[in-house]
Amino acid sequence: MAQEGILHFLLPHETAYIMFKGPKEVHIFTDLAYVSIRGENAISTRRFIDRIEYTESIISNVCFETAGMGLTDRDVELKFQIGGHHISIDIWKNEIEGAKLFYKALLVLSHLQAKNKELLKLSLDALPRFLPGKSEGVASGVTQYGEGIAKEQLDQAAGFSYARTVIATAQYLQSQLIPRSYRDVFEQYLSL
């Protein structure tokens, strides 16, 4: 698979930080996603592309298996899980130093994702305690619209207003706690 053809599967604003090529597959780690391109064999033109965004799936169980000393054990393996997929990447033993740096970057990325997911969960769980309740919305509806509106309509309007506020706040929290790009992590650990 030619490198130019592989990079066509990335988004225009996306940066590829590392690529592992095997006889039937290519693994690309970008600042936004993990991309796997598999072919039936090395010369096949038929390819299967899997793209898993870091914002949608957390990387976990990151492992690094070193090669043995025998002639038949010529590679190291980087293993992890993302989005319910178990990934195992064979890396030539002579590329072990770069693979170690990448292992560290992937491990830090997985820790950041887990921490950010927990912070988001705690924030969303606490959200109803910090937002004004529906009863306050009814009172403000009465003063804003006058006494002529039925209580049911005010309760419904306050409920919708409350729901919109909760959704907007949750979206803001997610944008702050779940970064779209992990460029900083890759640049910090891959530039050592």
N, C-alpha and C positions, 0 to 999 in steps of 0.2 A: 504494500500500500504506500503510495507516494505521499510524502509529508504534505505537499500542497493540497492534495485531495482530502487529506484528513482534516486540515484546518478549515476547510469549507463548512464543516459541520459545527463550527463554533459561531457564536453570535458576534456581530460586528464590533461591539464594545468590550468583548471578553478577552482576557489575557490567559494564554496557556503557560503554566509554570513548569510543568514536568510531563513528560510523555514516556511511557514504557511500551516498547514494541516487542511483540512475540511473533511466532510464525503464523498464527491465526487471529491475533487480536492486538488492539492498541488501547492502552489506558491513558487518558488525558485528564490531568487535574488542572482546572482553571480557577480563577478567583471566584467564580460563580457556581461551578458544578463539577461533578465527576462525569466524564463521558467515556463510554466503552464502545469500541467499534470492532465487531467480530466479522470474520469472513469464514467461508467454508474451508478455504486453504489459502496458502500464501499468494496465489495468483488469481484467486476468484474476484470477479467484479461485483458479485452480490455481497452486500454488507448489511449487518444488523447494528443499528445505533441505539444505545441506551443512554439517556441523559437523566441524571438525578441532581436536582438543584439542592444546594446546601441549605436554603431557606425552608425547604419542604421535608428534608430527611436529615436525621442526625447520624453522624459517623460514630461508631462505637466499636468496642473490642479490637482495638488496633494492636496488632502483634507483628513482631519481626523475627523471622526464623533464619538463623545463620546457616551457612553451608558447612558440610562436613569436610573431612580432609581427603576423602577418596576421589578417584578419577571420575566416577560416575556422578557424584554430587557436585554439579558445577554451578549451582545457583543458590540464591537466597530467596526467601519469600516474604512478601509484605501482605498481611491479611487484615481484613477489617469488614465491618458490616455497615451498610448504608441503605436506608429505605427498605429493609427486609431482605436485601440481597447480601449474600456472603461472597466477598471478593477475595481472590487469592492471585497475586501477581508474582510471577517468576522473574527474577532479576539476575543477570549474569554476575558471578562472583567478583569479576574485575570492576564492577560498578558499585561495589558495596559502600564506599565512602559517600557517594551521592545518595544512595538509598538510605543510609543512616540519617542524613540531614532531612530527607523527605519524610522518614518515619517520625522524626521529632516534630516537623511541621504538621503532619497529619494528627499526631497525638495532641498537640496544643489546640489545633482546630477542633478536635472532638471534645476536649475539655471546655473550651469556650462555648461550643454549641450546647453542651449539657448545662453549663452554668447559666447561659442566657435563657434556655428553655425553663429552668427552674425559677429564675427571676421573673420571667413573663407569667408563669403560672401563679406565683405568689402575688404579683401585681394585679392580675385579673381576679384572683380570689378576694383581694382586699378592695377592689374597685367599688362594689356597691356600698361599702361603709363610708367612702369619701365623697360620693356623689349625692346631691340632694335627692331626697326620696320623692315618690309620686305625690304624697300629700302636699308637699311644698309647691309642686307643679300646679296642683288644683287651685291653691290659694293665689298664685300669681296669675292663673288663667282667669279667675274671677275679677281681679282688679284690672287686668288688661282688656278683657272682652266685655265686662259689665255683667250685671246680674241676669240678663235675659237668656243666657246660654244654659241649657240643661246640665245638671251635675254629671250625668252619664257622658255627655260630649266632652266636658272638661276632664273627666277621669281618663277618657280614651285619648284625648289630645296630650294630656300630661304623660300618659303611658308611652305614647309614640315619641314624645320629646325626650323622655328618660331613656328609652331604647336607643334613640339616635345618639344621645350623649354617651351612653355606655359603649356603643359600637365605635364612635369616633375616638373615644379615649383608648379603647382596646387596640384600634388600628395604630394610633400614635405610639402606644407602648410597644407594640410589635415592631414598628419601624425603628424604634430606638434600641430595642433589646435583641433583635434578630437582624444582624447586618446582612445586606444583600451580597456584599463582596467581602472575601477574606484575603484581599490583596496584601494587607499589612503582615499577616501571619506568614504567608508564603515568602514575601520579600525579606522578612526578618530571619527566617530559618534557612532559606535556600541561598542566602548571600554570605553565609559563614565561611 
